[in-house]
């Protein structure tokens, strides 16, 4: 799997929360002894997180990655 990220290593210290758009990416380990339930993630986990974020959430999407291993 190849992930590309652009950013900065600049650390900002502020007590005032910033406004804007944020993207959160959650990656799970993959391997012969690992399992991941995409159905649970889409139907239970993500709606739970959407409820937690409430009106602050504008939209979410789920992407299923390919680690390069045949399954």
C-alpha positions as CSV (number, residue, x, y, z in Angstrom):
1,X,0.0,0.0,0.0
2,X,1.3,3.4,-0.9
3,X,0.1,6.5,0.9
4,X,1.1,10.0,-0.1
5,X,0.7,13.0,2.2
6,X,1.5,16.6,1.9
7,X,1.8,18.8,4.9
8,X,4.0,20.7,7.2
9,X,5.8,19.9,10.4
10,X,5.0,23.3,11.8
11,X,3.4,23.0,15.2
12,X,0.8,25.7,16.1
13,X,0.1,26.3,19.8
14,X,-3.2,28.1,20.4
15,X,-6.0,27.9,22.9
16,X,-8.5,29.1,20.3
17,X,-9.9,26.3,18.1
18,X,-9.3,26.7,14.4
19,X,-12.2,26.6,12.0
20,X,-12.1,25.0,8.6
21,X,-12.2,21.7,6.9
22,X,-10.6,18.6,8.4
23,X,-10.1,15.2,6.9
24,X,-9.6,12.2,9.2
25,X,-8.1,9.0,7.8
26,X,-8.2,5.8,9.8
27,X,-6.0,3.0,8.7
28,X,-6.3,-0.6,10.0
29,X,-3.5,-3.2,9.9
30,X,-3.8,-5.9,7.3
31,X,-2.4,-9.4,7.3
32,X,-3.2,-13.1,7.4
33,X,-4.4,-13.0,11.0
34,X,-6.3,-9.6,10.7
35,X,-10.0,-9.1,10.0
36,X,-12.1,-6.1,9.2
37,X,-15.9,-5.9,9.0
38,X,-16.7,-3.2,6.4
39,X,-20.4,-3.8,6.8
40,X,-20.2,-3.0,10.6
41,X,-18.0,-0.1,9.9
42,X,-20.4,1.5,7.4
43,X,-23.7,0.7,9.1
44,X,-22.8,1.0,12.8
45,X,-19.5,2.8,13.4
46,X,-19.7,5.7,11.0
47,X,-23.3,6.6,11.9
48,X,-22.3,6.6,15.6
49,X,-19.5,9.0,14.9
50,X,-21.7,11.2,12.8
51,X,-24.1,11.4,15.7
52,X,-21.3,12.3,18.0
53,X,-20.1,15.1,15.7
54,X,-23.7,16.4,15.1
55,X,-24.1,19.6,13.2
56,X,-20.3,20.0,12.9
57,X,-20.2,17.2,10.4
58,X,-21.0,18.3,6.8
59,X,-20.5,14.9,5.2
60,X,-18.5,11.7,5.5
61,X,-17.5,9.0,3.1
62,X,-15.9,5.6,3.4
63,X,-13.3,4.2,1.1
64,X,-12.2,0.7,1.1
65,X,-8.5,0.5,0.3
66,X,-6.5,-2.3,-1.4
67,X,-3.4,-3.3,0.3
68,X,-2.1,-5.2,-2.7
69,X,-2.7,-8.6,-1.2
70,X,-4.9,-11.1,-2.9
71,X,-8.0,-12.0,-0.9
